[in-house]
Amino acid sequence: MASIGLRLVRAAFSASERVAPNLAGRAAFELFCRTPSPRRQTPGERRAVVRAADFMMTARHHRLTTGAGCVAVHEFRPEGREPRGNVLVIHGWRSRTEFMRALIQGLTGEGYRVMSLDLPGHGASSGRRLDVKTAVQATKAAADWFGPVFAIVGHSFGGAVAINAAAGSVEGLAALPAARLVTIASPSVLGDIFERFGEVVGLGARSQAAMNSQVLRVAGRPLSAYQSGELLMRMPIETLVVHAHDDREVSPRHAELVAKAGPHVRLEWREGLGHRRIISDAGVVNSVVDFLSAPLAGRLAA
């Protein structure tokens, strides 16, 4: 049963569809981009942050200025050796660096220097708003600050950000060079996410179209341009896609669409891990580390 707040939002958008669909679309877009309050963590989220406190103390913490405000980047170095390369890690919606601990530890253990980005409106970064442009801006700022990036690894929305940053899909932002990409439980067609959100809040057809058009205004390209599979068809970067069929937040269809981009994309199914457990699973961590550490051609031939 919908909450009272959601029923009121639906009623407002229903009325606006008849008299002011453009205004409703813009309001829906701003609601879509609103990030969760850091004071409203679930008990599980609070426990994860507390458990990761000692881990976070091992990082060097940086604050970079972007168009979205101050963005936090946490730098983790391998112990006792020179880094073998830079890996940029990007979390998903309603997440933060602490939740990526297992993956970061796996990467540093293999000798990589990891820069973990807190997206705008998340973790230690400022703001309460996030869209594809501000996310890619933050990703570019981190890469420009730390130097050449060997690989970008993203979970959920972070995976979509990784591909769009590498593709240079946001108007005015150059492509971010990377040798490899990894997406974990990530959406590939942002239009599907917009449509799903519109259904939840009760947008009518005209209001939905107006909401979708905001992407062109903000990012310089229409919503239809933000499809990871099509971007990877034109950008043959070696890519690993990891997903679970029981993911209830991002349909496995998104992974299947990306896998069709070409032989440079490898799809791995990890069953029973859902959407969030998948990033802390030891098997997934090992798979990501192996992918980054070995020539992709050899893996495909195995």
ZAKE-421130 format. One record per residue (C-alpha): x, y, z. Coordinates in nm, 4 decimals, always signed. Layout:
<bados>
{bado {X,Y,Z}};
...
</bados>
This chain:
<bados>
{bado {+0.0000,+0.0000,+0.0000}};
{bado {+0.1345,+0.3445,-0.0971}};
{bado {+0.2293,+0.5840,+0.1818}};
{bado {+0.0293,+0.8990,+0.2439}};
{bado {+0.3173,+1.1062,+0.1032}};
{bado {+0.3297,+0.9060,-0.2183}};
{bado {-0.0481,+0.9249,-0.2607}};
{bado {-0.0285,+1.3040,-0.2297}};
{bado {+0.2533,+1.3192,-0.4869}};
{bado {+0.0510,+1.1073,-0.7277}};
{bado {-0.2546,+1.3261,-0.6825}};
{bado {-0.0507,+1.6401,-0.7496}};
{bado {+0.1043,+1.4985,-1.0661}};
{bado {-0.2338,+1.3729,-1.1856}};
{bado {-0.3800,+1.7210,-1.1551}};
{bado {-0.0743,+1.8808,-1.3176}};
{bado {-0.0953,+1.6464,-1.6162}};
{bado {-0.4167,+1.8178,-1.7173}};
{bado {-0.3166,+2.1811,-1.6639}};
{bado {+0.0650,+2.2095,-1.6563}};
{bado {+0.2448,+1.8973,-1.7868}};
{bado {+0.5701,+2.0824,-1.8580}};
{bado {+0.5849,+2.2126,-1.5035}};
{bado {+0.5013,+1.8662,-1.3713}};
{bado {+0.7774,+1.7112,-1.5815}};
{bado {+1.0356,+1.9522,-1.4515}};
{bado {+0.9217,+1.8997,-1.0927}};
{bado {+0.9336,+1.5223,-1.1412}};
{bado {+1.2877,+1.5472,-1.2759}};
{bado {+1.4003,+1.7448,-0.9712}};
{bado {+1.2340,+1.4887,-0.7449}};
{bado {+1.4069,+1.2097,-0.9372}};
{bado {+1.7464,+1.3791,-0.8875}};
{bado {+1.6953,+1.4405,-0.5145}};
{bado {+1.9360,+1.2271,-0.3129}};
{bado {+1.8424,+1.0612,+0.0170}};
{bado {+1.9007,+1.2515,+0.3388}};
{bado {+2.2232,+1.1333,+0.5079}};
{bado {+2.0336,+1.1469,+0.8379}};
{bado {+1.7853,+0.8832,+0.7230}};
{bado {+2.0053,+0.5782,+0.7028}};
{bado {+1.8571,+0.2363,+0.7570}};
{bado {+1.9901,+0.0347,+1.0543}};
{bado {+2.1833,-0.1819,+0.8080}};
{bado {+2.3407,+0.1215,+0.6438}};
{bado {+2.4433,+0.2626,+0.9815}};
{bado {+2.6026,-0.0670,+1.0809}};
{bado {+2.7956,-0.0833,+0.7528}};
{bado {+2.9347,+0.2667,+0.8051}};
{bado {+3.0408,+0.1842,+1.1608}};
{bado {+3.2046,-0.1446,+1.0569}};
{bado {+3.4013,+0.0358,+0.7864}};
{bado {+3.5365,+0.3095,+1.0175}};
{bado {+3.8800,+0.1500,+1.0631}};
{bado {+3.8977,+0.0748,+0.6903}};
{bado {+3.8228,+0.4379,+0.6031}};
{bado {+4.1031,+0.5532,+0.8341}};
{bado {+4.3529,+0.3815,+0.6032}};
{bado {+4.2589,+0.6130,+0.3153}};
{bado {+4.3856,+0.9523,+0.2132}};
{bado {+4.0825,+1.1782,+0.1855}};
{bado {+4.0544,+1.4475,-0.0812}};
{bado {+3.7891,+1.7085,-0.1540}};
{bado {+3.7590,+1.8313,-0.5110}};
{bado {+3.5511,+2.1210,-0.6389}};
{bado {+3.3107,+2.0553,-0.9270}};
{bado {+3.0021,+2.2214,-1.0667}};
{bado {+2.8010,+2.0244,-0.8110}};
{bado {+3.0031,+2.1466,-0.5112}};
{bado {+3.2636,+1.9582,-0.3081}};
{bado {+3.3181,+1.5951,-0.4020}};
{bado {+3.4985,+1.3528,-0.1707}};
{bado {+3.7479,+1.1057,-0.3154}};
{bado {+3.9072,+0.8432,-0.0911}};
{bado {+4.2474,+0.7150,-0.1994}};
{bado {+4.3567,+0.3646,-0.0978}};
{bado {+4.7129,+0.2520,-0.1713}};
{bado {+4.8528,-0.1022,-0.1748}};
{bado {+5.0866,-0.1805,+0.1115}};
{bado {+5.4571,-0.2315,+0.0557}};
{bado {+5.4689,-0.1931,-0.3221}};
{bado {+5.4374,+0.0512,-0.6059}};
{bado {+5.0847,+0.0626,-0.7488}};
{bado {+5.0357,-0.1334,-1.0705}};
{bado {+4.7696,+0.1091,-1.1934}};
{bado {+4.4886,+0.3428,-1.0933}};
{bado {+4.1344,+0.2086,-1.0548}};
{bado {+3.8412,+0.4453,-1.0060}};
{bado {+3.5533,+0.2946,-0.8053}};
{bado {+3.2031,+0.4464,-0.8198}};
{bado {+2.9189,+0.3421,-0.5900}};
{bado {+2.5490,+0.3416,-0.6705}};
{bado {+2.2436,+0.5426,-0.5643}};
{bado {+2.1966,+0.5605,-0.1870}};
{bado {+2.5435,+0.4231,-0.1335}};
{bado {+2.8932,+0.5436,-0.0448}};
{bado {+3.2565,+0.4347,-0.0351}};
{bado {+3.2115,+0.2393,+0.2891}};
{bado {+2.9772,-0.0025,+0.1131}};
{bado {+3.2450,-0.0776,-0.1499}};
{bado {+3.4960,-0.1964,+0.1108}};
{bado {+3.5292,-0.5595,-0.0011}};
{bado {+3.5886,-0.4617,-0.3607}};
{bado {+3.8419,-0.1912,-0.2687}};
{bado {+4.0322,-0.4281,-0.0413}};
{bado {+4.0428,-0.6894,-0.3161}};
{bado {+4.1856,-0.4374,-0.5619}};
{bado {+4.4473,-0.2917,-0.3289}};
{bado {+4.5457,-0.6444,-0.2275}};
{bado {+4.6284,-0.7084,-0.5922}};
{bado {+4.8437,-0.3962,-0.6045}};
{bado {+4.6066,-0.1386,-0.7500}};
{bado {+4.5779,+0.2169,-0.6265}};
{bado {+4.2058,+0.2789,-0.5765}};
{bado {+4.0293,+0.6127,-0.5878}};
{bado {+3.6772,+0.5668,-0.4539}};
{bado {+3.4408,+0.8493,-0.5387}};
{bado {+3.1502,+0.9610,-0.3224}};
{bado {+2.9023,+1.0884,-0.5795}};
{bado {+2.7405,+1.4301,-0.5201}};
{bado {+2.4763,+1.4060,-0.2484}};
{bado {+2.6285,+1.0866,-0.1078}};
{bado {+2.8779,+0.9925,+0.1613}};
{bado {+3.1198,+1.2733,+0.2426}};
{bado {+3.0325,+1.4754,-0.0692}};
{bado {+2.8138,+1.7844,-0.0493}};
{bado {+2.4698,+1.8467,-0.1943}};
{bado {+2.1331,+1.6746,-0.2162}};
{bado {+2.1100,+1.6396,-0.5942}};
{bado {+2.2549,+1.4008,-0.8524}};
{bado {+2.2064,+1.3606,-1.2258}};
{bado {+2.4114,+1.2073,-1.5070}};
{bado {+2.5947,+1.5338,-1.5754}};
{bado {+2.7011,+1.6020,-1.2162}};
{bado {+2.7991,+1.2357,-1.1753}};
{bado {+3.0198,+1.2391,-1.4853}};
{bado {+3.1644,+1.5776,-1.3829}};
{bado {+3.2661,+1.4306,-1.0473}};
{bado {+3.4147,+1.1230,-1.2155}};
{bado {+3.6157,+1.3383,-1.4545}};
{bado {+3.7379,+1.5589,-1.1694}};
{bado {+3.8691,+1.2556,-0.9810}};
{bado {+4.0429,+1.1147,-1.2881}};
{bado {+4.1950,+1.4512,-1.3819}};
{bado {+4.3268,+1.4991,-1.0286}};
{bado {+4.4836,+1.1552,-0.9809}};
{bado {+4.6178,+1.0930,-1.3279}};
{bado {+4.5635,+0.8227,-1.5902}};
{bado {+4.2954,+0.5682,-1.5018}};
{bado {+4.3548,+0.2070,-1.5945}};
{bado {+4.0021,+0.0904,-1.5097}};
{bado {+3.6682,+0.2186,-1.3841}};
{bado {+3.4512,-0.0076,-1.1676}};
{bado {+3.0935,+0.0913,-1.0906}};
{bado {+2.8046,-0.0592,-0.8970}};
{bado {+2.4421,+0.0115,-0.9934}};
{bado {+2.4119,+0.3751,-1.1110}};
{bado {+2.7906,+0.3966,-1.0742}};
{bado {+2.8299,+0.1467,-1.3571}};
{bado {+2.6188,+0.3611,-1.5888}};
{bado {+2.8260,+0.6624,-1.4850}};
{bado {+3.1471,+0.4731,-1.5665}};
{bado {+3.0332,+0.3914,-1.9202}};
{bado {+2.9006,+0.7405,-1.9881}};
{bado {+3.2202,+0.9000,-1.8565}};
{bado {+3.4329,+0.6740,-2.0780}};
{bado {+3.2096,+0.7468,-2.3776}};
{bado {+3.2031,+1.1246,-2.3280}};
{bado {+2.8247,+1.1179,-2.3604}};
{bado {+2.7662,+1.4401,-2.1650}};
{bado {+2.7929,+1.7508,-2.3802}};
{bado {+3.1040,+1.9554,-2.3015}};
{bado {+3.2841,+1.6802,-2.1080}};
{bado {+3.5600,+1.4917,-2.2902}};
{bado {+3.5708,+1.1132,-2.2816}};
{bado {+3.7659,+0.9629,-1.9927}};
{bado {+4.0274,+0.7188,-2.1289}};
{bado {+4.0306,+0.3776,-1.9595}};
{bado {+4.1591,+0.0378,-2.0665}};
{bado {+3.8860,-0.1597,-1.8879}};
{bado {+3.5386,-0.1123,-1.7449}};
{bado {+3.3446,-0.3159,-1.4901}};
{bado {+2.9745,-0.2749,-1.4168}};
{bado {+2.8026,-0.4594,-1.1333}};
{bado {+2.4207,-0.4726,-1.1141}};
{bado {+2.4018,-0.1626,-1.3321}};
{bado {+2.1217,-0.0149,-1.5424}};
{bado {+2.2025,+0.0191,-1.9100}};
{bado {+1.8998,+0.2080,-2.0465}};
{bado {+1.8391,+0.5199,-1.8403}};
{bado {+1.5075,+0.5731,-2.0185}};
{bado {+1.3751,+0.2574,-1.8519}};
{bado {+1.4640,+0.3987,-1.5096}};
{bado {+1.2820,+0.7231,-1.5927}};
{bado {+0.9730,+0.5334,-1.7049}};
{bado {+0.9734,+0.3220,-1.3902}};
{bado {+1.0002,+0.6332,-1.1742}};
{bado {+0.7160,+0.7951,-1.3680}};
{bado {+0.4932,+0.4953,-1.2992}};
{bado {+0.5706,+0.5103,-0.9269}};
{bado {+0.4819,+0.8792,-0.8910}};
{bado {+0.1881,+0.8635,-1.1318}};
{bado {+0.3089,+1.0749,-1.4239}};
{bado {+0.0826,+1.1054,-1.7241}};
{bado {+0.2159,+1.0716,-2.0784}};
{bado {+0.2731,+1.4460,-2.1352}};
{bado {+0.4374,+1.4963,-1.7968}};
{bado {+0.6594,+1.1921,-1.8563}};
{bado {+0.7721,+1.3312,-2.1916}};
{bado {+0.8469,+1.6656,-2.0271}};
{bado {+1.0489,+1.4929,-1.7549}};
{bado {+1.2479,+1.2964,-2.0122}};
{bado {+1.3279,+1.6173,-2.2024}};
{bado {+1.5072,+1.7592,-1.8989}};
{bado {+1.8029,+1.5304,-1.9754}};
{bado {+1.8630,+1.7191,-2.3001}};
{bado {+1.8529,+2.0487,-2.1113}};
{bado {+2.0922,+1.9314,-1.8411}};
{bado {+2.3318,+1.6980,-2.0242}};
{bado {+2.3140,+1.8283,-2.3800}};
{bado {+2.1866,+1.5045,-2.5326}};
{bado {+1.8426,+1.3374,-2.5300}};
{bado {+1.7572,+1.0603,-2.2861}};
{bado {+1.7638,+0.8091,-2.5738}};
{bado {+2.1416,+0.8667,-2.6084}};
{bado {+2.2081,+0.7168,-2.2667}};
{bado {+2.2078,+0.3474,-2.3502}};
{bado {+2.5187,+0.1630,-2.2340}};
{bado {+2.4976,-0.1159,-2.4909}};
{bado {+2.4877,+0.1246,-2.7831}};
{bado {+2.7687,+0.3329,-2.6361}};
{bado {+2.9879,+0.0233,-2.5986}};
{bado {+2.9183,-0.0798,-2.9586}};
{bado {+3.0971,+0.2385,-3.0637}};
{bado {+3.3578,+0.2167,-2.7859}};
{bado {+3.5279,-0.1245,-2.7812}};
{bado {+3.6727,-0.0983,-2.4298}};
{bado {+3.7217,-0.4354,-2.2597}};
{bado {+3.4234,-0.4625,-2.0252}};
{bado {+3.3048,-0.7030,-1.7569}};
{bado {+2.9341,-0.7014,-1.6702}};
{bado {+2.8280,-0.8771,-1.3477}};
{bado {+2.4606,-0.9235,-1.2593}};
{bado {+2.2217,-1.1541,-1.0734}};
{bado {+1.8908,-1.2820,-1.2085}};
{bado {+1.7296,-1.2162,-0.8681}};
{bado {+1.8175,-0.8444,-0.8740}};
{bado {+1.4899,-0.6701,-0.7829}};
{bado {+1.6181,-0.3144,-0.8338}};
{bado {+1.7804,-0.3421,-1.1772}};
{bado {+1.6349,-0.5990,-1.4151}};
{bado {+1.8794,-0.8553,-1.5586}};
{bado {+1.7552,-0.7374,-1.8982}};
{bado {+1.9930,-0.4418,-1.8621}};
{bado {+2.2942,-0.6735,-1.8419}};
{bado {+2.1744,-0.8760,-2.1390}};
{bado {+2.1462,-0.5620,-2.3515}};
{bado {+2.5012,-0.4527,-2.2677}};
{bado {+2.6370,-0.8008,-2.3431}};
{bado {+2.5112,-0.7646,-2.7011}};
{bado {+2.7541,-0.4775,-2.7636}};
{bado {+3.0228,-0.7113,-2.8944}};
{bado {+3.2921,-0.9655,-2.8069}};
{bado {+3.4761,-0.7081,-2.5958}};
{bado {+3.1961,-0.7362,-2.3358}};
{bado {+3.1929,-1.0344,-2.0987}};
{bado {+2.8762,-1.1121,-1.8986}};
{bado {+2.8930,-1.3087,-1.5730}};
{bado {+2.5835,-1.4162,-1.3811}};
{bado {+2.6144,-1.4396,-1.0023}};
{bado {+2.2984,-1.5982,-0.8731}};
{bado {+2.1317,-1.5391,-0.5390}};
{bado {+2.3165,-1.2143,-0.4634}};
{bado {+2.0443,-0.9635,-0.5495}};
{bado {+2.1351,-0.6016,-0.6033}};
{bado {+2.3431,-0.5061,-0.2996}};
{bado {+2.4990,-0.8234,-0.1624}};
{bado {+2.6692,-0.8717,-0.4957}};
{bado {+2.9317,-0.6017,-0.4317}};
{bado {+3.0622,-0.7684,-0.1155}};
{bado {+3.0631,-1.1262,-0.2435}};
{bado {+3.4121,-1.2807,-0.2441}};
{bado {+3.3515,-1.4560,-0.5751}};
{bado {+3.2511,-1.1310,-0.7439}};
{bado {+3.5530,-0.9493,-0.5991}};
{bado {+3.7848,-1.2238,-0.7246}};
{bado {+3.6240,-1.2131,-1.0676}};
{bado {+3.6745,-0.8365,-1.0940}};
{bado {+4.0356,-0.8602,-0.9780}};
{bado {+4.1076,-1.1439,-1.2223}};
{bado {+3.9512,-0.9484,-1.5078}};
{bado {+4.1635,-0.6431,-1.4413}};
{bado {+4.4803,-0.8449,-1.3911}};
{bado {+4.4665,-1.0726,-1.6973}};
{bado {+4.4458,-1.0036,-2.0720}};
{bado {+4.0800,-1.0090,-2.1746}};
{bado {+4.1518,-1.2051,-2.4941}};
{bado {+4.2832,-1.4939,-2.2873}};
{bado {+3.9748,-1.4941,-2.0673}};
{bado {+3.7380,-1.4985,-2.3604}};
{bado {+3.9181,-1.7915,-2.5122}};
{bado {+3.9036,-1.9948,-2.1890}};
</bados>
